[in-house]
Amino acid sequence: MRGRFQQFIAVFTATLSAVSDGMQYAWTAPIIPMIQRSNSTLQVTHTDVLWLENIYMIGGLAGIPFTILTIDRFGRKTSILIGAVQNLVAWILIGFASSIEYIYVARFLSGLAGDVGFVAAPMYVAEIADKKIRGFLGSWIYLKMLVGVVIIYSVAPFVSIPVSSAVGCSFLIIELFTFPFMPESPYFYIMKNNPAAARKSLQRLRSTDDVQEEMEEIAITVKMQQTKKIRYTDLVMKENSRKALLIMTVLNLAQHFSGYSVILMNVHSILDDAGAGTSLNSNNTAILYSILMLVAALLASGLVDKAGRKILLGASSVTTGLAILILAIYLALKNYGTNVEPYNWIPIFSVMAFAICFKFGLGIVPIVTTGELFPTNLKALGMTSADGIYIISSILSIYIYQVLKENYGIHVPFFLFAVCCFFTAIFTVFFIPETKGKTLKEIQLMLNGNKVPNNVSDVEKKLNDPENFSTL
């Protein structure tokens, strides 16, 4: 129990920046209406608004090479701290911005920080957590990001920009004062040929001196994955990393082509187009939507290590698809002239059902599995590649939504999103392995098509088999 408490503390402090990242991700929704007011000290044009929304993603793309460099060279812990400093600078720039150019720089920096945080943090969590609670701890990143969304929706419309920026800074300051005292990943120390530091780190994380068996497992895992010199082509040439990349590509595409980014950034206009009458104003609607996502994600985090990744992901994909399909049918009927006014509660129901169903699995399982699937020596490259796909798919989903909406009607993109959800459910059933309760080495054996061994001696036999040894 003491060991798990130490892991909880390490993960809690490591993921505090995710709250700030969530605030930055949703920052434009409540802030843009504020800076567009006639009495705002910041003068913005329509073009400025578009750039403020997109430059965050551009910063994330630009941060990919930087992330690959820092994670394996300086460590998971140092990379997380670098991201926290970048995000802190971004909030300070926003809080004291005297022109829109300062906010451009801040949004770009926050994108860089988010890229580092959402690659380094899942990797750190996956490598320090006990296999029985790894899924639960891995879900904290998304949970805290959703907490950040709730905070920015709840605070920003009612206070000044410097005050909301100070709230964002507070989480980062706490992280910078606490996380430096947490242990580094023992996997990273083994990669750097420092077994003494790895042992000390593992003893702290498990709150026991008896870590020899786990040290041997970590050493075997790293040795199996460092047999050959790292090549970028290994990400697609080796069976285990190729399967991991395929799974993460599909899951990252699925997250956005389920309609997540589109609904998050356009929920007000979607409800208006649907003619949904509601007594809630836009601020309250946004708060309720974000709270429902957070509650669903909290429930899922408690089940991800009990029910398993596959069942949550499959059930979430199907129910999310149904929620989107109901909305698409309603919008299609309205578009074709059918009187749907007696049923104008349906789009509200669909959007809120989407918030619950999406975050119950499809919105949380990928962040858990992204730290589990890639082999240690290719983890930085694999996870940053997956992160790049995540960013690009977000941009594409929003672009495709706007094009289809303008040319064919608002219902058409939602039919597309529903089909993508159902495809994800099928993919989950037939192609995604269940990683619940598996060690990282067992997951790599599964991805290679090998039977998971029962003990360390079986792993050593696998290690001595040249055929298996060359592919791990």
C-alpha positions as CSV (number, residue, x, y, z in Angstrom):
1,M,0.0,0.0,0.0
2,R,2.8,2.4,0.8
3,G,4.4,1.7,-2.6
4,R,1.2,2.6,-4.3
5,F,0.9,5.8,-2.3
6,Q,4.3,6.8,-3.5
7,Q,3.3,6.1,-7.1
8,F,0.1,8.1,-6.6
9,I,2.2,11.1,-5.4
10,A,4.7,10.8,-8.3
11,V,1.9,10.6,-10.9
12,F,-0.2,13.4,-9.2
13,T,2.7,15.9,-9.3
14,A,3.9,14.8,-12.8
15,T,0.4,15.4,-14.3
16,L,-0.4,18.8,-12.7
17,S,0.6,20.5,-15.9
18,A,-2.2,18.6,-17.7
19,V,-4.6,20.9,-15.9
20,S,-2.9,23.8,-17.4
21,D,-2.8,22.1,-20.8
22,G,-6.5,21.6,-20.6
23,M,-7.0,25.2,-19.8
24,Q,-4.8,26.2,-22.8
25,Y,-6.6,23.8,-25.1
26,A,-10.1,25.3,-24.4
27,W,-8.8,28.9,-23.8
28,T,-10.1,30.3,-27.0
29,A,-13.8,29.4,-26.4
30,P,-14.4,31.7,-23.4
31,I,-11.7,34.3,-24.1
32,I,-12.2,35.2,-27.8
33,P,-15.7,36.7,-27.1
34,M,-14.1,38.8,-24.4
35,I,-11.3,40.2,-26.5
36,Q,-13.8,40.9,-29.4
37,R,-15.7,43.4,-27.2
38,S,-15.4,47.0,-28.1
39,N,-13.9,47.9,-24.7
40,S,-11.1,45.3,-25.0
41,T,-7.6,46.6,-24.9
42,L,-6.6,43.9,-27.4
43,Q,-7.7,44.7,-31.0
44,V,-8.4,41.5,-32.9
45,T,-9.6,40.7,-36.4
46,H,-11.3,37.6,-37.8
47,T,-7.9,36.4,-39.1
48,D,-6.5,36.8,-35.6
49,V,-9.2,34.6,-34.2
50,L,-8.4,31.8,-36.7
51,W,-4.7,32.0,-35.9
52,L,-5.3,32.0,-32.1
53,E,-7.2,28.7,-32.5
54,N,-4.7,27.1,-34.9
55,I,-1.3,28.2,-33.6
56,Y,-1.7,26.0,-30.5
57,M,-1.7,23.0,-32.8
58,I,1.1,24.4,-34.9
59,G,3.2,24.6,-31.7
60,G,2.4,21.0,-31.0
61,L,3.6,19.9,-34.4
62,A,6.8,22.0,-34.1
63,G,7.5,20.4,-30.7
64,I,7.7,16.9,-32.0
65,P,11.5,16.9,-32.9
66,F,12.2,18.7,-29.6
67,T,10.2,16.0,-27.7
68,I,12.1,13.2,-29.3
69,L,15.4,14.8,-28.4
70,T,14.6,15.5,-24.8
71,I,12.8,12.4,-23.6
72,D,15.6,9.9,-24.3
73,R,18.5,12.3,-23.8
74,F,17.5,14.1,-20.6
75,G,14.8,11.7,-19.2
76,R,11.1,11.6,-18.8
77,K,11.2,13.7,-15.5
78,T,13.3,16.5,-17.0
79,S,11.1,16.6,-20.1
80,I,8.0,17.1,-18.0
81,L,9.7,19.9,-16.1
82,I,10.8,21.6,-19.3
83,G,7.2,21.5,-20.5
84,A,5.9,23.0,-17.3
85,V,8.4,25.9,-17.6
86,Q,7.3,26.6,-21.2
87,N,3.7,26.6,-20.2
88,L,4.4,28.9,-17.2
89,V,6.0,31.4,-19.6
90,A,3.0,31.2,-21.9
91,W,0.6,32.1,-19.2
92,I,2.7,35.0,-18.0
93,L,2.8,36.3,-21.6
94,I,-1.0,36.0,-21.9
95,G,-1.6,37.7,-18.6
96,F,0.6,40.7,-19.4
97,A,0.0,40.9,-23.2
98,S,-0.3,44.4,-24.5
99,S,-0.8,43.3,-28.1
100,I,-2.1,40.2,-30.0
101,E,1.5,39.3,-31.0
102,Y,2.3,38.4,-27.4
103,I,-0.6,36.0,-27.3
104,Y,0.5,34.4,-30.6
105,V,3.9,33.6,-29.0
106,A,2.2,32.3,-25.9
107,R,-0.2,30.0,-27.8
108,F,2.8,28.6,-29.7
109,L,4.7,28.0,-26.5
110,S,1.8,26.3,-24.9
111,G,1.5,24.0,-27.9
112,L,5.2,23.1,-27.5
113,A,4.6,22.4,-23.8
114,G,1.5,20.3,-24.5
115,D,3.4,18.2,-26.9
116,V,6.1,17.5,-24.4
117,G,3.7,16.9,-21.6
118,F,1.4,14.5,-23.4
119,V,4.3,12.3,-24.6
120,A,6.6,12.4,-21.6
121,A,3.9,12.1,-18.9
122,P,2.2,9.0,-20.3
123,M,5.6,7.4,-20.8
124,Y,6.7,8.3,-17.2
125,V,3.4,6.9,-15.8
126,A,3.6,3.6,-17.7
127,E,7.2,3.0,-16.6
128,I,6.8,3.7,-12.9
129,A,3.3,2.3,-12.2
130,D,2.6,-1.2,-11.0
131,K,0.8,-3.2,-13.7
132,K,-2.3,-3.5,-11.5
133,I,-2.9,0.2,-11.3
134,R,-1.1,1.4,-14.5
135,G,-4.3,2.0,-16.4
136,F,-5.9,4.0,-13.5
137,L,-2.8,6.2,-13.1
138,G,-2.4,6.6,-16.8
139,S,-6.0,8.0,-17.1
140,W,-5.1,10.9,-14.7
141,I,-3.6,12.8,-17.6
142,Y,-6.9,13.1,-19.4
143,L,-8.8,13.6,-16.2
144,K,-6.7,16.6,-15.2
145,M,-6.9,18.0,-18.7
146,L,-10.7,17.8,-18.4
147,V,-10.4,19.5,-15.0
148,G,-8.6,22.3,-16.8
149,V,-11.4,22.6,-19.4
150,V,-14.0,22.9,-16.6
151,I,-11.8,25.5,-14.8
152,I,-11.3,27.7,-17.9
153,Y,-15.0,27.5,-18.8
154,S,-16.0,28.3,-15.2
155,V,-13.5,31.0,-14.4
156,A,-12.5,32.9,-17.6
157,P,-15.9,34.4,-18.6
158,F,-16.3,36.0,-15.2
159,V,-12.8,37.4,-14.4
160,S,-10.1,39.4,-16.2
161,I,-7.5,37.7,-18.5
162,P,-4.6,38.2,-16.0
163,V,-6.7,36.5,-13.2
164,S,-7.5,33.4,-15.4
165,S,-3.8,33.3,-16.4
166,A,-2.8,33.3,-12.7
167,V,-5.1,30.3,-12.1
168,G,-3.3,28.5,-14.9
169,C,0.1,29.4,-13.5
170,S,-0.8,28.1,-10.0
171,F,-0.9,24.5,-11.1
172,L,2.5,24.8,-12.8
173,I,4.1,26.5,-9.8
174,I,3.0,23.7,-7.5
175,E,4.4,21.1,-10.0
176,L,7.7,22.9,-10.3
177,F,8.1,22.9,-6.5
178,T,7.1,19.3,-5.9
179,F,7.9,17.1,-8.9
180,P,11.7,17.6,-8.9
181,F,11.7,15.5,-5.6
182,M,10.0,12.6,-7.3
183,P,12.0,9.6,-8.7
184,E,13.0,9.3,-12.4
185,S,11.7,6.3,-14.4
186,P,13.9,3.2,-13.6
187,Y,13.5,2.2,-17.3
188,F,15.4,5.4,-18.3
189,Y,18.2,4.7,-15.8
190,I,18.6,1.2,-17.2
191,M,18.7,2.6,-20.7
192,K,21.5,4.9,-19.5
193,N,23.4,1.9,-17.9
194,N,22.9,3.2,-14.4
195,P,21.4,0.2,-12.5
196,A,22.2,1.7,-9.1
197,A,20.0,4.7,-9.8
198,A,17.3,2.5,-11.3
199,R,17.3,0.3,-8.1
200,K,17.1,3.3,-5.8
201,S,14.2,4.8,-7.9
202,L,12.3,1.5,-7.9
203,Q,12.8,1.1,-4.2
204,R,11.3,4.5,-3.6
205,L,8.4,3.8,-6.0
206,R,7.6,0.4,-4.4
207,S,8.5,1.4,-0.8
208,T,10.6,-1.7,-0.3
209,D,14.2,-2.8,-0.7
210,D,13.1,-6.1,-2.3
211,V,13.0,-5.1,-6.0
212,Q,15.4,-7.6,-7.4
213,E,12.8,-9.6,-9.4
214,E,11.3,-6.4,-11.0
215,M,14.8,-5.1,-11.7
216,E,15.6,-8.2,-13.6
217,E,12.4,-7.9,-15.6
218,I,13.1,-4.3,-16.5
219,A,16.7,-5.2,-17.4
220,I,15.5,-8.0,-19.7
221,T,12.8,-5.8,-21.3
222,V,15.3,-3.0,-22.0
223,K,18.0,-5.5,-23.2
224,M,15.6,-7.2,-25.6
225,Q,14.6,-3.8,-27.1
226,Q,18.1,-2.4,-27.3
227,T,19.8,-5.4,-29.1
228,K,20.1,-3.5,-32.3
229,K,20.9,0.2,-33.0
230,I,17.9,2.4,-33.1
231,R,16.7,3.2,-36.6
232,Y,13.7,5.2,-37.5
233,T,12.7,2.5,-40.0
234,D,12.3,0.1,-37.1
235,L,9.1,1.9,-36.2
236,V,7.5,0.3,-39.3
237,M,9.8,-2.6,-40.0
238,K,9.5,-4.4,-36.7
239,E,6.3,-6.3,-36.1
240,N,5.7,-5.1,-32.5
241,S,6.4,-1.4,-33.1
242,R,4.5,-1.5,-36.4
243,K,1.4,-2.9,-34.7
244,A,1.7,-0.3,-31.9
245,L,1.9,2.5,-34.5
246,L,-1.1,1.2,-36.4
247,I,-3.2,0.9,-33.2
248,M,-2.3,4.4,-32.0
249,T,-2.8,5.9,-35.5
250,V,-6.3,4.4,-35.6
251,L,-7.2,5.4,-32.1
252,N,-5.9,9.0,-32.5
253,L,-7.8,9.4,-35.7
254,A,-10.9,7.9,-34.1
255,Q,-10.8,10.4,-31.2
256,H,-11.2,13.4,-33.5
257,F,-13.2,11.7,-36.3
258,S,-15.8,10.8,-33.7
259,G,-16.5,14.6,-33.6
260,Y,-14.7,15.4,-30.4
261,S,-12.8,18.5,-31.5
262,V,-15.7,19.7,-33.7
263,I,-18.3,19.5,-30.9
264,L,-15.9,20.9,-28.3
265,M,-15.2,24.0,-30.4
266,N,-18.6,24.4,-32.0
267,V,-21.2,23.1,-29.5
268,H,-23.0,26.5,-29.4
269,S,-23.4,26.8,-33.1
270,I,-24.3,23.2,-33.5
271,L,-27.2,23.6,-31.0
272,D,-28.3,26.8,-32.7
273,D,-28.3,25.2,-36.2
274,A,-30.3,22.3,-34.7
275,G,-32.9,24.8,-33.3
276,A,-32.5,23.4,-29.8
277,G,-34.3,25.6,-27.4
278,T,-32.7,25.7,-24.0
279,S,-32.8,28.0,-21.0
280,L,-29.1,27.6,-20.5
281,N,-26.9,30.4,-21.9
282,S,-23.7,29.5,-23.8
283,N,-21.4,29.7,-20.7
284,N,-23.6,27.4,-18.6
285,T,-24.0,25.0,-21.5
286,A,-20.2,24.7,-21.9
287,I,-19.7,24.2,-18.2
288,L,-22.3,21.4,-18.1
289,Y,-20.8,19.7,-21.2
290,S,-17.3,19.8,-19.7
291,I,-18.5,18.5,-16.3
292,L,-20.3,15.5,-17.9
293,M,-17.1,14.6,-19.7
294,L,-15.1,14.8,-16.5
295,V,-17.6,12.7,-14.6
296,A,-17.6,10.0,-17.3
297,A,-13.8,10.0,-17.4
298,L,-13.6,9.6,-13.7
299,L,-15.9,6.6,-13.8
300,A,-13.8,5.1,-16.7
301,S,-10.6,5.6,-14.8
302,G,-11.8,3.5,-12.0
303,L,-12.9,0.7,-14.4
304,V,-9.9,0.7,-16.9
305,D,-7.9,-1.7,-14.7
306,K,-10.9,-3.8,-13.8
307,A,-13.1,-4.1,-16.9
308,G,-10.1,-3.8,-19.2
309,R,-9.2,-1.5,-22.1
310,K,-11.0,-3.4,-24.9
311,I,-14.4,-3.5,-23.4
312,L,-14.4,0.2,-22.5
313,L,-13.1,1.2,-25.9
314,G,-15.5,-1.0,-27.8
315,A,-18.6,-0.1,-25.8
316,S,-17.6,3.6,-25.9
317,S,-17.1,3.5,-29.7
318,V,-20.6,2.0,-30.3
319,T,-22.5,4.3,-27.9
320,T,-20.6,7.4,-29.1
321,G,-21.5,6.4,-32.7
322,L,-25.2,6.0,-31.8
323,A,-25.2,9.4,-30.1
324,I,-23.7,11.0,-33.2
325,L,-26.0,9.1,-35.5
326,I,-29.1,10.3,-33.7
327,L,-27.9,13.9,-34.0
328,A,-27.1,13.3,-37.7
329,I,-30.6,11.9,-38.4
330,Y,-32.3,14.8,-36.6
331,L,-30.2,17.4,-38.5
332,A,-30.9,15.6,-41.8
333,L,-34.7,15.6,-41.2
334,K,-34.6,19.3,-40.3
335,N,-32.5,20.0,-43.4
336,Y,-35.1,18.3,-45.6
337,G,-37.9,20.4,-44.2
338,T,-39.4,18.0,-41.7
339,N,-41.0,19.7,-38.6
340,V,-38.8,18.6,-35.8
341,E,-39.7,21.4,-33.4
342,P,-41.5,19.0,-31.0
343,Y,-38.3,17.1,-30.7
344,N,-35.8,19.9,-30.3
345,W,-34.6,18.3,-27.1
346,I,-32.9,15.6,-29.1
347,P,-29.8,17.5,-30.2
348,I,-29.2,18.5,-26.5
349,F,-29.6,14.9,-25.5
350,S,-27.3,13.7,-28.2
351,V,-24.5,16.2,-27.4
352,M,-24.7,15.4,-23.7
353,A,-24.8,11.7,-24.4
354,F,-21.7,12.1,-26.6
355,A,-19.9,13.8,-23.7
356,I,-20.6,10.8,-21.4
357,C,-20.1,8.0,-24.0
358,F,-16.9,9.4,-25.5
359,K,-15.1,10.1,-22.3
360,F,-16.1,6.7,-20.9
361,G,-13.6,5.0,-23.2
362,L,-12.7,6.4,-26.5
363,G,-11.6,9.6,-24.9
364,I,-9.5,8.0,-22.2
365,V,-8.2,4.6,-23.2
366,P,-5.8,5.9,-26.0
367,I,-3.9,8.0,-23.5
368,V,-3.5,4.9,-21.3
369,T,-2.4,2.6,-24.1
370,T,0.0,5.1,-25.7
371,G,2.4,4.6,-22.8
372,E,2.1,0.8,-22.9
373,L,2.4,-0.3,-26.5
374,F,5.7,1.0,-27.9
375,P,9.0,-0.8,-27.0
376,T,11.3,1.2,-24.7
377,N,13.9,2.0,-27.3
378,L,11.3,3.3,-29.8
379,K,8.9,4.8,-27.2
380,A,9.9,8.4,-27.7
381,L,9.8,8.2,-31.5
382,G,6.6,6.1,-31.5
383,M,4.7,8.3,-29.0
384,T,5.7,11.6,-30.7
385,S,4.6,10.1,-34.0
386,A,1.3,9.2,-32.5
387,D,1.1,12.7,-31.0
388,G,1.7,14.2,-34.4
389,I,-1.1,12.1,-35.9
390,Y,-3.4,13.3,-33.0
391,I,-2.7,16.9,-33.9
392,I,-3.1,16.5,-37.6
393,S,-6.3,14.5,-37.2
394,S,-7.7,17.3,-35.1
395,I,-7.0,19.9,-37.7
396,L,-8.4,17.6,-40.5
397,S,-11.6,16.8,-38.7
398,I,-12.4,20.4,-38.2
399,Y,-11.5,21.3,-41.8
400,I,-13.6,18.4,-43.2
401,Y,-16.5,19.4,-40.9
402,Q,-16.5,23.0,-42.2
403,V,-16.2,21.9,-45.9
404,L,-19.0,19.3,-45.7
405,K,-21.2,21.6,-43.6
406,E,-21.0,24.4,-46.1
407,N,-21.3,22.3,-49.3
408,Y,-23.7,19.5,-48.3
409,G,-25.4,20.4,-45.0
410,I,-24.4,20.1,-41.3
411,H,-25.8,16.6,-41.0
412,V,-23.3,15.1,-43.5
413,P,-20.2,15.3,-41.4
414,F,-22.0,13.8,-38.4
415,F,-23.0,10.7,-40.5
416,L,-19.3,10.4,-41.3
417,F,-18.3,10.7,-37.7
418,A,-20.9,8.0,-36.7
419,V,-19.4,5.6,-39.3
420,C,-15.9,6.2,-38.0
421,C,-17.1,5.3,-34.5
422,F,-18.6,2.0,-35.6
423,F,-15.4,1.2,-37.6
424,T,-13.3,1.9,-34.4
425,A,-15.5,-0.6,-32.5
426,I,-14.8,-3.3,-35.1
427,F,-11.1,-2.5,-35.2
428,T,-11.0,-2.7,-31.3
429,V,-12.5,-6.2,-31.3
430,F,-10.2,-7.7,-33.9
431,F,-6.9,-5.8,-33.7
432,I,-6.3,-4.3,-30.3
433,P,-4.8,-6.6,-27.6
434,E,-6.0,-6.4,-24.0
435,T,-3.1,-4.9,-21.9
436,K,-4.9,-5.0,-18.6
437,G,-2.7,-6.6,-16.0
438,K,0.2,-7.2,-18.4
439,T,3.8,-6.0,-17.8
440,L,5.4,-3.9,-20.5
441,K,7.5,-6.9,-21.6
442,E,4.4,-9.1,-21.9
443,I,2.8,-6.5,-24.1
444,Q,5.7,-6.6,-26.5
445,L,5.6,-10.4,-26.7
446,M,1.9,-10.1,-27.5
447,L,2.5,-7.6,-30.2
448,N,5.0,-10.0,-31.7
449,G,2.5,-12.7,-31.8
450,N,4.1,-14.8,-29.0
451,K,2.4,-16.4,-26.1
452,V,2.8,-14.5,-22.9
453,P,5.2,-16.4,-20.6
454,N,4.3,-17.3,-17.1
455,N,7.5,-16.3,-15.4
456,V,10.9,-14.7,-15.8
457,S,12.7,-17.9,-16.8
458,D,10.3,-18.3,-19.7
459,V,11.2,-14.7,-20.8
460,E,14.9,-15.7,-20.6
461,K,14.2,-18.6,-22.9
462,K,12.5,-16.2,-25.3
463,L,15.5,-14.0,-25.0
464,N,17.8,-16.8,-26.0
465,D,15.8,-17.6,-29.1
466,P,17.5,-15.6,-31.9
467,E,14.3,-15.3,-33.9
468,N,12.3,-13.7,-31.1
469,F,15.3,-11.8,-29.8
470,S,15.8,-10.0,-33.1
471,T,12.2,-8.8,-33.3
472,L,11.6,-7.5,-29.8
